[in-house]
Amino acid sequence: MMQNDVVVVGGGISGLSLAFYSVDAGFKTTLLEKNDTLGGSFASAQYNGNGKKFWLELGAHTCYSSYQNLLDLVEACGITESIIPREKVPFTLLVNDKIKSIVSRLNILELLLSAPNFFKLKKDGLSVKSYYSKIVGEKNYNEVISHFFNAVPSQKTDDFPADMMFKSREKRKDMLKNYTFKGGMQSVARVIAAKSGLNIFTSQDVNSVKYENGLYVIRSASGGEYSAKTLVIATPSSIASKLLWDINPDIANHLGQLKAAEVDSVGVIVRKDTVKLKPVAAIISPNDVFFSIVSRDTVPDDNYRGFTFHFKPGLDDKTKRSRITEVLGVSFSKIEHTVSKINTVPSLGMGHHKWLEKTDMLLKGKKNLLLTGNYFGGMAIEDCVCRSKSEIARLKQG
């Protein structure tokens, strides 16, 4: 049985960032990931067509200058030079299978009459709908803006807390406002995983966690066994709940109360000359079978274009394939490569702040049990890294 100071279960950006901080703090650290690749929502599909390399994001698509903790990690890993800008191409709407600008679908008079509320209204205690419908007008919100908000976590966001949807953060003036990386977002995950002193084991689907003789004993479905003084769970809350049931039923039950949604993403790669669609950042189609189509046009390529369809759950492959070809205006035979991924994202409600307070109360005094993920302070990449940083600080404080 492999003995460690810290074992991290989950190899998304939350687990990787906490593992990075753990090694930096001098702890012997092992990270276990159930899939054969790391990154979670940092999922950059790689394609090599006739010797021409191309990547396409299947999860997170953009980083911002306000992600200061993430930037600290990037700098510590020595990959600042791999940061690249995103091209300024538009976010658009698809109405009756025709591309429309956002402005063309807004009621400008309603927008002008509602805009002063931006300076008077506070987000605290308001839902996304109750806040933003007053900022842009109810009709504008229902017919246009709400669909863009739904596209962010690929689920309906009316009842999300407004102060957790889009946070105001201090920006680094020496950094691009929005950016990605030369090899895609997953390149960050790969560099963190290569940190000296960090042990990584993939294809380790953890199915059992026990507390024996002062140590956490972690077992995977493939027979791997690991022990550690400190356990970190960096998985969706439903999985964390199951893993912790024998150790702390109160925390397990509390985590199990949080709802989540599965994002069904299908990425397609086509030759540049086969699609007539003008370059776009993303396409939102109200009341369609998908929440959004996010394009790789933000990082143009000489040979290929890529589009990731974030579908609504429960669709069969035939339906998804049909809609992809309809929107892109190509036959399926013209698509050179397809790749799919399911990501889990939390469904945050108005009671989430109280839920979070209780979470931290239940963890009080349990310095050797750490929880991180995208369901704490918010779903943004920076929120994940912030949570990991605060949890490792709690461990170090003793």
C-alpha positions as CSV (number, residue, x, y, z in Angstrom):
1,M,0.0,0.0,0.0
2,M,1.4,3.4,-1.1
3,Q,1.7,5.8,1.9
4,N,1.4,9.5,1.5
5,D,0.9,12.7,3.5
6,V,-2.0,13.7,1.1
7,V,-4.1,11.8,-1.4
8,V,-6.2,13.9,-3.8
9,V,-9.1,12.1,-5.4
10,G,-10.0,13.9,-8.7
11,G,-7.7,15.3,-11.4
12,G,-9.6,18.3,-12.7
13,I,-8.3,21.8,-12.2
14,S,-9.5,21.8,-8.6
15,G,-7.7,18.6,-7.7
16,L,-4.6,19.5,-9.7
17,S,-4.3,23.0,-8.1
18,L,-4.7,21.6,-4.6
19,A,-2.1,18.9,-5.3
20,F,0.3,21.6,-6.6
21,Y,-0.2,23.6,-3.4
22,S,0.3,20.5,-1.3
23,V,3.6,19.6,-2.9
24,D,4.7,23.2,-2.5
25,A,3.9,23.0,1.2
26,G,6.2,20.0,1.5
27,F,3.6,17.2,1.7
28,K,4.2,13.9,-0.1
29,T,1.2,14.0,-2.4
30,T,-0.5,11.5,-4.7
31,L,-3.4,12.3,-7.1
32,L,-5.8,9.7,-8.3
33,E,-7.9,10.3,-11.5
34,K,-10.6,7.9,-12.7
35,N,-10.1,8.7,-16.4
36,D,-7.0,8.0,-18.5
37,T,-6.4,11.8,-19.0
38,L,-6.2,14.7,-16.5
39,G,-7.9,18.1,-16.6
40,G,-11.6,17.5,-16.1
41,S,-13.2,20.6,-17.7
42,F,-9.8,21.4,-19.0
43,A,-10.4,19.0,-21.9
44,S,-8.6,19.9,-25.1
45,A,-9.2,17.2,-27.7
46,Q,-6.2,16.7,-29.9
47,Y,-6.4,15.9,-33.6
48,N,-3.6,15.1,-36.0
49,G,-4.8,15.2,-39.6
50,N,-2.2,14.5,-42.2
51,G,0.5,15.7,-39.9
52,K,-1.4,19.0,-39.1
53,K,-2.1,19.3,-35.4
54,F,-5.3,20.9,-34.1
55,W,-7.0,21.1,-30.7
56,L,-10.6,21.8,-29.7
57,E,-11.9,22.6,-26.2
58,L,-14.7,20.4,-24.8
59,G,-15.1,22.1,-21.4
60,A,-13.7,25.4,-20.3
61,H,-12.9,27.7,-23.2
62,T,-11.5,31.0,-21.9
63,C,-9.3,32.4,-19.1
64,Y,-9.3,36.1,-17.9
65,S,-6.9,38.6,-16.5
66,S,-8.9,38.5,-13.3
67,Y,-7.9,34.8,-12.7
68,Q,-5.0,35.9,-10.5
69,N,-4.5,32.6,-8.6
70,L,-4.6,30.6,-11.8
71,L,-2.0,33.0,-13.3
72,D,0.2,32.5,-10.3
73,L,0.1,28.8,-11.0
74,V,0.9,29.4,-14.7
75,E,3.8,31.5,-13.7
76,A,5.1,29.0,-11.1
77,C,4.9,26.3,-13.8
78,G,6.9,28.5,-16.2
79,I,4.4,28.5,-19.1
80,T,3.5,32.2,-19.2
81,E,4.9,32.4,-22.7
82,S,2.3,29.9,-23.9
83,I,-0.5,32.3,-23.2
84,I,-2.1,33.5,-26.5
85,P,-4.8,36.0,-27.2
86,R,-8.3,35.2,-28.5
87,E,-9.4,36.7,-31.8
88,K,-12.3,39.2,-31.5
89,V,-15.1,37.4,-33.3
90,P,-18.7,37.8,-32.3
91,F,-21.1,36.0,-30.0
92,T,-24.2,35.4,-32.1
93,L,-27.8,34.1,-32.0
94,L,-29.3,31.5,-34.3
95,V,-32.9,32.3,-35.1
96,N,-34.8,30.2,-37.6
97,D,-31.4,28.7,-38.6
98,K,-30.0,32.2,-39.5
99,I,-27.2,33.9,-37.7
100,K,-28.3,37.2,-36.0
101,S,-26.4,39.7,-34.0
102,I,-27.3,40.1,-30.3
103,V,-28.1,43.8,-30.7
104,S,-30.6,43.1,-33.6
105,R,-32.7,41.0,-31.2
106,L,-32.8,43.4,-28.3
107,N,-35.5,46.0,-27.6
108,I,-33.3,49.1,-27.4
109,L,-35.9,51.3,-25.7
110,E,-36.5,48.7,-23.0
111,L,-32.7,48.4,-22.5
112,L,-32.3,52.2,-22.2
113,L,-35.1,52.5,-19.7
114,S,-33.8,49.6,-17.6
115,A,-30.0,50.4,-17.7
116,P,-30.1,53.0,-14.8
117,N,-30.9,50.1,-12.5
118,F,-27.3,48.9,-13.0
119,F,-26.1,51.7,-10.8
120,K,-28.8,51.3,-8.1
121,L,-29.4,47.5,-7.8
122,K,-27.2,45.2,-5.7
123,K,-26.8,41.5,-6.6
124,D,-26.8,40.3,-3.0
125,G,-29.9,38.2,-2.2
126,L,-31.2,38.3,-5.8
127,S,-31.4,35.6,-8.4
128,V,-29.9,35.9,-11.9
129,K,-33.4,36.5,-13.3
130,S,-34.6,39.0,-10.6
131,Y,-31.4,41.0,-11.0
132,Y,-30.7,41.0,-14.7
133,S,-34.3,41.3,-15.9
134,K,-34.3,44.7,-14.1
135,I,-30.9,45.6,-15.7
136,V,-31.8,44.8,-19.3
137,G,-35.6,44.7,-19.2
138,E,-37.9,41.7,-18.7
139,K,-38.5,41.0,-22.4
140,N,-34.8,41.4,-23.3
141,Y,-33.9,39.0,-20.5
142,N,-36.5,36.3,-21.4
143,E,-35.9,36.4,-25.2
144,V,-32.2,37.0,-25.4
145,I,-30.0,37.5,-22.4
146,S,-31.2,34.5,-20.4
147,H,-30.1,32.2,-23.2
148,F,-26.6,33.5,-23.0
149,F,-26.5,33.0,-19.3
150,N,-27.9,29.4,-19.7
151,A,-25.1,28.7,-22.1
152,V,-22.3,29.3,-19.5
153,P,-23.1,26.2,-17.3
154,S,-25.3,24.6,-20.0
155,Q,-28.4,24.6,-17.8
156,K,-31.2,27.0,-16.9
157,T,-29.8,29.8,-14.6
158,D,-32.8,31.8,-13.6
159,D,-32.5,30.8,-10.0
160,F,-28.7,30.9,-9.7
161,P,-27.5,33.5,-7.1
162,A,-26.7,36.7,-9.2
163,D,-23.5,37.3,-7.2
164,M,-22.1,33.9,-8.1
165,M,-22.8,34.0,-11.8
166,F,-20.4,36.8,-12.9
167,K,-18.1,38.0,-10.2
168,S,-16.2,41.3,-10.2
169,R,-12.6,40.6,-9.6
170,E,-9.4,42.7,-9.7
171,K,-7.7,42.4,-13.0
172,R,-4.0,42.1,-13.8
173,K,-3.1,45.0,-15.9
174,D,-0.1,43.2,-17.4
175,M,-2.2,40.4,-18.7
176,L,-4.5,39.9,-21.7
177,K,-8.1,40.5,-20.8
178,N,-9.0,37.1,-22.1
179,Y,-6.8,34.4,-23.4
180,T,-6.1,30.7,-23.8
181,F,-2.9,28.6,-24.3
182,K,-1.0,27.4,-27.4
183,G,-1.9,23.8,-26.8
184,G,-5.3,24.5,-25.4
185,M,-6.5,24.6,-21.8
186,Q,-5.4,21.1,-21.0
187,S,-1.8,22.1,-21.5
188,V,-2.1,23.8,-18.1
189,A,-3.2,20.5,-16.5
190,R,-0.4,18.6,-18.1
191,V,2.2,21.0,-16.8
192,I,0.9,21.0,-13.2
193,A,0.8,17.2,-13.3
194,A,4.5,17.2,-14.2
195,K,5.4,19.1,-11.1
196,S,8.4,17.5,-9.3
197,G,7.3,15.5,-6.2
198,L,3.7,14.9,-7.3
199,N,2.6,11.3,-7.9
200,I,-0.1,10.9,-10.5
201,F,-2.1,7.7,-11.1
202,T,-4.8,7.7,-13.8
203,S,-7.5,5.1,-14.5
204,Q,-8.0,4.9,-10.8
205,D,-11.7,4.9,-10.2
206,V,-11.9,5.3,-6.4
207,N,-14.7,3.2,-5.0
208,S,-13.9,2.9,-1.3
209,V,-12.5,5.3,1.4
210,K,-12.0,4.1,5.0
211,Y,-10.4,5.6,8.1
212,E,-8.2,3.0,9.8
213,N,-5.6,3.5,12.5
214,G,-5.4,7.3,12.0
215,L,-5.0,7.0,8.2
216,Y,-7.4,7.3,5.3
217,V,-7.2,4.2,3.2
218,I,-8.3,4.7,-0.4
219,R,-9.0,1.8,-2.8
220,S,-9.8,1.9,-6.5
221,A,-11.9,-0.5,-8.6
222,S,-8.7,-1.7,-10.3
223,G,-7.2,-2.8,-7.0
224,G,-5.0,0.1,-6.2
225,E,-4.5,0.9,-2.5
226,Y,-3.2,4.2,-1.0
227,S,-3.1,5.6,2.5
228,A,-2.6,9.2,3.7
229,K,-2.9,11.4,6.8
230,T,-5.0,13.8,4.8
231,L,-7.7,13.1,2.2
232,V,-8.8,15.6,-0.4
233,I,-12.0,15.0,-2.4
234,A,-12.0,17.0,-5.6
235,T,-14.9,15.3,-7.4
236,P,-18.6,16.3,-8.1
237,S,-20.5,16.6,-4.9
238,S,-22.6,13.4,-5.6
239,I,-19.4,11.3,-5.9
240,A,-17.9,13.0,-2.8
241,S,-21.1,12.2,-0.9
242,K,-20.8,8.4,-1.7
243,L,-17.1,8.3,-0.9
244,L,-17.5,9.9,2.5
245,W,-20.5,8.1,3.7
246,D,-18.6,5.6,5.9
247,I,-16.3,8.3,7.2
248,N,-18.7,11.2,8.0
249,P,-22.4,10.6,7.2
250,D,-23.3,14.2,8.2
251,I,-20.9,15.7,5.5
252,A,-21.9,13.0,3.0
253,N,-25.6,13.7,3.5
254,H,-25.0,17.5,3.2
255,L,-23.0,17.1,-0.1
256,G,-25.7,14.8,-1.4
257,Q,-28.2,17.6,-1.2
258,L,-26.5,19.7,-3.9
259,K,-28.0,19.2,-7.4
260,A,-25.9,19.0,-10.5
261,A,-26.3,18.9,-14.3
262,E,-24.5,16.8,-16.9
263,V,-23.1,18.7,-19.9
264,D,-23.2,16.6,-23.0
265,S,-20.5,18.0,-25.3
266,V,-19.7,16.9,-28.9
267,G,-16.8,18.5,-30.7
268,V,-16.5,18.3,-34.5
269,I,-13.5,19.3,-36.6
270,V,-13.9,20.1,-40.3
271,R,-11.6,21.4,-43.0
272,K,-11.7,25.2,-43.2
273,D,-13.1,25.4,-46.7
274,T,-16.1,23.1,-46.1
275,V,-18.0,25.5,-43.8
276,K,-19.4,28.7,-45.1
277,L,-20.4,30.0,-41.6
278,K,-18.5,33.3,-40.9
279,P,-16.1,33.2,-37.9
280,V,-17.9,33.3,-34.5
281,A,-17.0,32.9,-30.9
282,A,-20.2,31.1,-30.0
283,I,-23.7,30.6,-31.3
284,I,-26.7,30.6,-29.0
285,S,-30.0,29.2,-30.3
286,P,-33.0,29.9,-28.0
287,N,-35.1,26.8,-27.3
288,D,-32.9,24.6,-29.4
289,V,-31.6,21.1,-28.6
290,F,-28.2,22.6,-27.6
291,F,-27.3,25.4,-25.1
292,S,-24.5,26.7,-27.2
293,I,-22.0,26.0,-30.0
294,V,-18.5,27.3,-29.0
295,S,-16.1,27.7,-31.9
296,R,-12.3,27.5,-32.2
297,D,-12.5,30.6,-34.5
298,T,-11.1,32.5,-31.5
299,V,-7.8,30.8,-32.3
300,P,-7.8,30.6,-36.1
301,D,-6.1,27.8,-37.9
302,D,-4.8,27.6,-41.5
303,N,-6.4,24.2,-42.1
304,Y,-9.3,23.4,-39.8
305,R,-12.2,24.8,-37.9
306,G,-13.7,23.3,-34.8
307,F,-17.1,23.6,-33.1
308,T,-18.2,22.2,-29.7
309,F,-21.9,21.6,-29.4
310,H,-23.1,21.7,-25.7
311,F,-26.3,19.6,-26.0
312,K,-29.2,19.4,-23.6
313,P,-29.3,16.0,-21.8
314,G,-31.1,12.9,-23.0
315,L,-30.6,13.2,-26.8
316,D,-29.7,10.2,-29.0
317,D,-26.8,10.3,-31.3
318,K,-29.0,10.5,-34.4
319,T,-30.6,13.7,-33.1
320,K,-27.3,15.3,-32.2
321,R,-25.7,14.3,-35.5
322,S,-28.6,15.7,-37.5
323,R,-28.5,19.1,-35.7
324,I,-24.7,19.4,-36.1
325,T,-24.9,18.9,-39.9
326,E,-28.0,21.3,-40.2
327,V,-26.3,24.1,-38.4
328,L,-22.9,23.8,-40.1
329,G,-24.4,23.1,-43.5
330,V,-22.3,20.1,-44.2
331,S,-22.9,16.4,-44.7
332,F,-21.5,14.2,-41.9
333,S,-19.0,12.7,-44.3
334,K,-17.3,16.2,-44.4
335,I,-16.6,16.1,-40.7
336,E,-13.1,14.8,-40.2
337,H,-13.2,14.1,-36.5
338,T,-15.7,13.9,-33.7
339,V,-15.1,13.6,-30.0
340,S,-17.5,13.6,-27.0
341,K,-17.2,14.3,-23.3
342,I,-19.6,14.5,-20.4
343,N,-18.8,17.1,-17.7
344,T,-20.7,17.6,-14.4
345,V,-21.5,21.1,-13.3
346,P,-23.4,22.2,-10.1
347,S,-26.9,23.6,-10.2
348,L,-26.6,26.5,-7.8
349,G,-29.8,27.8,-6.1
350,M,-30.6,30.8,-4.0
351,G,-29.9,28.9,-0.8
352,H,-26.3,28.1,-1.9
353,H,-24.6,30.6,0.4
354,K,-26.2,29.0,3.5
355,W,-25.4,25.6,2.1
356,L,-21.7,26.6,1.8
357,E,-21.7,28.1,5.3
358,K,-22.9,24.8,6.7
359,T,-20.3,22.9,4.6
360,D,-17.5,24.8,6.2
361,M,-19.0,24.5,9.6
362,L,-19.1,20.7,9.2
363,L,-15.5,20.7,8.1
364,K,-14.4,22.8,11.1
365,G,-11.9,20.9,13.2
366,K,-11.4,18.3,10.5
367,K,-8.1,19.7,9.1
368,N,-7.2,16.4,7.5
369,L,-10.3,16.2,5.3
370,L,-10.3,18.8,2.5
371,L,-13.1,19.4,-0.1
372,T,-12.6,21.4,-3.3
373,G,-14.4,21.7,-6.6
374,N,-16.6,23.9,-8.7
375,Y,-19.5,23.9,-6.3
376,F,-18.2,26.2,-3.6
377,G,-17.7,29.9,-4.3
378,G,-18.7,29.6,-7.9
379,M,-18.1,27.6,-11.1
380,A,-15.4,29.7,-12.7
381,I,-11.9,28.3,-13.1
382,E,-10.6,30.9,-10.6
383,D,-13.3,29.9,-8.0
384,C,-11.9,26.3,-8.2
385,V,-8.3,27.4,-7.7
386,C,-9.4,29.8,-4.9
387,R,-11.1,27.0,-3.0
388,S,-8.1,24.7,-3.4
389,K,-5.8,27.5,-2.1
390,S,-8.0,28.1,1.0
391,E,-8.3,24.4,1.8
392,I,-4.5,23.9,1.7
393,A,-4.2,26.9,4.0
394,R,-6.6,25.3,6.4
395,L,-4.4,22.2,6.4
396,K,-1.2,24.1,7.0
397,Q,-2.8,26.0,9.9
398,G,-3.4,22.8,11.7
